[in-house]
Amino acid sequence: PRRSYDDLLRTLGRGELAPVYYLYGSEDILKDEAVRAIIDKALEPHERDFNLDVRGDGALDPEALHALVNTLPMMAARRCVVIREIEAWRKKAGPREVLLKYLENPSADTVLVLQESAPNEDKERDWKPDDAIADRVEAIDFKELEPDRVPKWLNHHAKRLGITFGEGAAEHLAAACGYSLGALRSELEKLAGLADGGPLTREQVGDLVGVRHGETLDDWVDAVLGDQTAKALELTGRVLDQSGMSGVKMMTSLGSGLVGLQLARALHDKGTRGGSLERAIFERFLKIRPFGLGDWKALARNWSRWAETWPAARLRAALRITLEADTALKGIRVSDDLGVITSVVLRVGKAVRRSGGQAVSMTTGR
């Protein structure tokens, strides 16, 4: 059976080491953390000079791989070998054959860690783990961390850097960075140079990252979908001006929220209401594990509450408006992102509901 990062940490905590690990999935930062945890459990610091090898696939031919995995430990109980970027072996017969032969009877004196890079975004849909390897070893699937766990990850790593967060500060930083561990790791490195020993407040974090509390992309989407049109209009320019933001990114997030509301409304129309609807939505999150949608628990709570005001006709109209805006923003004729997004906010709001769900063309006004 394939295991999770949590499963791996539990087994390492019990002092258990497998002869071979295969680390795959979409979250490379957690894979790097897992590699360090395995090395820490396998070798004492003074044993690593002679018994730790970290290689990339490009540096290994079949003979070098055979020698690497069959070398005996020196003045230690075991060796640890880490081979990164093994996805290249899917197209290299030589090293792959050596590896599969080794996996038939792996050495008891070596802990071998095979790390595969996350698939590119355009290939992620069709990607799957290498079953020929995964079925023979301890295979760990590294999914993106659930949004409500990201602040805990932040606090853990901040502590190592001498950073402490005040109330709500870690949560705001997570939301401001879209719950991306890569972006958050970069921000932590910046914050480490600015921390003065005291806890960073939510306002300080907002000033440092350029995104104030209540002005994140998630806040803007919530305002649009929650029929807070005036607030959404006020936030539009502020969110659009943030570093790394674009009109297309805002439309993508809004479209994701509308699709989520479609799920909520479909369940609502089948008679699922109140707490049962909220639980049903959250269970879908746990099953599908979407990335980039913000706090799943908060979304489940909001979508279950908003489903009443979003009948199917309104949802279809809002999705048409959002898709049309996304297409316009990607075209060469539109240079005013703010104007396009402001128009979307106005027409996706209460005016669309009052019009019976009739969408108006972004380009012709009809």
Secondary structure, DSSP 4 states (H G I P E B T S, - for coil): --EEHHHHHHHHHTT---SEEEEEES-HHHHHHHHHHHHHHH--GGGHHHHEEEEEGGG--HHHHHHHHHPPPSSSS-EEEEEE-GGGGGG-HHHHHHHHHHHTS--TTEEEEEE-PPPPGGGGGG----HHHHTTSEEEEEPPPPGGGHHHHHHHHHHHTT--B-TTHHHHHHHHTTT-HHHHHHHHHHHHTT--SSPBPHHHHHHHHT--TT-SHHHHHHHHHTT-HHHHHHHHHHHHTSTT--HHHHHHHHHHHHHHHHHHHHHHHTT--HHHHHHHHHHHHHHH--SSS--HHHHHHHHHHHGGG--HHHHHHHHHHHHHHHHHHHSSS---HHHHHHHHHHHHTHHHHHTTS----TTT--
